[in-house]
């Protein structure tokens, strides 16, 4: 996941990286910072909203639970308009979000 996101453009777009373990998030955060990327680790809804709307931030790392809380409460189209890519590490997280139609 990190290798892909390092090669994405660092224009005003935003990359969201969803990872299930805080330890993995911390490790990947350090990799991004060393690569000169403006990354933020999200731990709650307020941080998510601030990070996603901050034009200086290029990468947001968060757990599936933090993403779900953000999307279900304060998420707006304007905030998400900066998002260019979403990477999900551990694809079993996606299966948990699927809802039958």
N, C-alpha and C positions, 0 to 999 in steps of 0.2 A: 504494500500500500504506500509506504513512504517513498519508495523509489519513483513511483508514478507521479506523486504529487510534487516532488522536487522539480520535475521538468515542466510543470504547468506554468503558464505565463503569470507574472506577478503584477499585472495591470489591476484595475479596480475590482477585478473578479475575486470571488471568495471560494475556497475549497473547504468543505466540511468533511471531517474524518470521524467516523463512528467506530469506537472500539469498546469491547466489553470490560476490560480490566484497567483500573487506574494505574497500575504499574506499567502496563504497555503504553498508556497515554503519556506518562511521565517520560519514558524512554524516547518515544517518538517526538515529543516536544523538544527534548534536548537535541535530537538530530536536526530538526527544523531550525532551531535557533543557531546551531553551529553552521548551518548552510546559509545563514543570513535572512531567513524567512521571518516574517512577523506573525508568530503563532500565539494563540491563546488557548488555555485549557479552561473549559466551561464546567462549572460545578453547580450552577443554579440558573433559574430563568433570567434573572437580572443580568448576570454575566453574559448569557447567551445573547440577549437583546443588544447589549452594549458592544459585544464583539462583532456581531453580524452587521451592525450599522457603522462601525468604525472603519473608515476608508483605508486606514493604515494597516489593518489586519488582513492577512492573506490566507491564513489557515486557522480553522477552529477545530479543536479536538474535544470530543465529548463521548460520554457513555450513551447507550440506547435510552436509558432511563432519563438522563438529562435532556436528550433530544425530544423525547415524548412529552416531558413536562413543558418544554418551551413551545412546541408546536400546538399543544392542546390549550395553552393559556394566552400567550402574548404574541404569537407569531402573526405577522402581517405580510401581505404581498410585497409591499414596498421594501421591507427588511430582506425578504428572500430574493429580491430582484438581483442582488449582487452575486448570488450563489451560482457558480459555473459548473462545479462538480461536487458530487457526494460519493465518498468512498466508504464502504462498510467492510471492516475487518471482521472476520468470523461471520460468514454469510448466514449462519443459523439465526442471527439476529433478525434478518429479513423475514424469515418464516414466522417469527413470533408476531410480526406486525401485519401479516396478511389477514384480510377480512373477507369471508365469502360474500360474493355478490348476490 
